Amino acid sequence: MRVVCPGSFDPITLGHVDVIQRAAEIFGEVVVAVGVNTTKQYVFSEDERIALARRTFADLPGVIVAPIEGLLVDFCREHGAEIVVKGLRFSSDFEFELQQAHMNNHVGDVETVFLPASREFGTISSTLIRNIAAYGGDVSAFLPPEVNEALMRRMAERRG
């Protein structure tokens, strides 16, 4: 069965990797949908985020990465998926994601499955990682090595 794991992945964290690996084990095929959220300011361009995700999942069978434009339900239909998998860290994640799940089901007959974050990744977020990295903090424990290197380079460029 094919499922979709959507997100902006700026940057992709080990928490994302954990959810996507677990989704692949459960469902077999995962399409990692890298999107743009117009309310966010990104460290990496869409092309860079897609490239980093593809490198991160290159050796994971059943996982492909694709850009998403437009509605998630349309993307799911185009990729033959009827289920969206979302990772949850906190109750606030659940409240937001539940609204999205209800709307996706109403608009496009897509179901949502929630996977709780693993204990070791439950408190990290891309936003927190970006903020720490912006000041030169070590975030390597929370990122795939190649993503960490790219983030450190980008933040060094920004600091001048």
N, C-alpha and C positions, 0 to 999 in steps of 0.2 A: 504494500500500500504506500502511496506517495503522499507526503504531507509538506506543508510550507512553514518555515520558520522565518518570519519577517523581522526586520529591524534596520536601524541606520548603521549600527556597528562602527561607531566612531570614537574610539577604536574597538575592534573585536577583542573581547576579554576571555579569560579562561572560563568565566561563568557562562558566556555564550557558547563556547566550545563544549562545555559539559552538557548543556541542555541539548545541543544539536547532536552530539554523540549518543546521548541517551535516546533521543527521538529516533535516530537511525537504527539503534538496536531494537527498539520497540516496533517501529513501522516499516523498516527496510529502506525506504527512499526518502530523502529530505531535500527540498529545494530551499536553499538559503536565499531569501529575497532581500536584497540590499536596496533600501529606499531612501528617499529624501523627505525630510520633515521640514516644511517651510518655516516652522517656528524655531528651528535650531541653527546655530552657527557651527560649521564643521571645521575640524582640524584638517581632515583629509577630504579631498574631492571624492565625488561618487566613483570615478574610475579607480582612484587609489584604494578606496574601501573595498571595491569589488576585487581588485587584484590581491589585496592582503587576505581577504576571505578565501579566494581561490587557492592561494599558497597555503593557508592554514589548513584547508580541508583536502588538499591534493591527494593525500594518502588514505583518506577515509572513504571506504567503499559506500556507494549509494548516496553520496552527498554531492550536489551540484550547486553552483552559485549563479544567480541571475539578477540583473537589475529589475526593479519594479517601478513602473510609472502608472499612475492612475489608481483605481480601486483594487484593494487586496482581493476582493471576491472575483474580479475579472482575471487577475493574475493567477489565482487558484484554478479557475476554469481553463485558462490557456495552458496550464501545466498539468492538468489532469489530477488535481488534488481537491479533496472535499473536506480536508481537515487542516486547521492551523494549529501549530504548537507554540505555546508561549511559556517562557520561564517566569516564575514569580518569586520575588524576594520578600516583600512586605505586604501588609494588608492594603496599603495604598496602591500597590501594583494591581492587586486583585480588583479593587474598586474601578480603576480605569479600564483594565483589560476586560472585565465583565461587561461594561458598557459596549466596548468594541465587539465582543463576542456576540452579544445580543443583536447588534446592528448588522454584523456580517451574516448572521444566520437569517435575519429578516430580509436583507437586501439580496443575498446571494446563496442562501441555503448551504452555508459553510459552517461546519461545527468547529469549536475550539476546544483543545485539550490543554490543560495547565499542568506544567511540571514544576514542582517546587525546586528552588535553587538548592544545590548541595550545600551542606553546612559550611564548607570552607570558602564558598563563593557568595554566600547569602547577603553579604554587606557591601559588595563592590558594585560600582556602576561605571559606565564609560565617563559620565560627567565627573565623578570623583577622581577617576584615574587622570583625566585631562587636567583637572585643577592641580593635583599634586605634581604631575609632570611639568606643568607650566613653570613651577618654581624650582625645578631641578630635582624633585624628589624621586626616589627609587620605587618604581611600580612594576619592576620585572617579575615579581612573584604572582602578578595578576594577569599577565599577558603572554601570549605565545612569543617565543624569542624574536622572530622576524618582525612582529608587530611592535614589540618593545623597541627594537632598534630603529624602526621607522618613526615611531613617536618621539624618541629621544632626539633624532636628527631634526625633526620638524620643530620641536620645542627649542632646540638650540638655535635654529635659524630665526625663530621669532624673537628670542632674547637678544639676538644680534651678536 
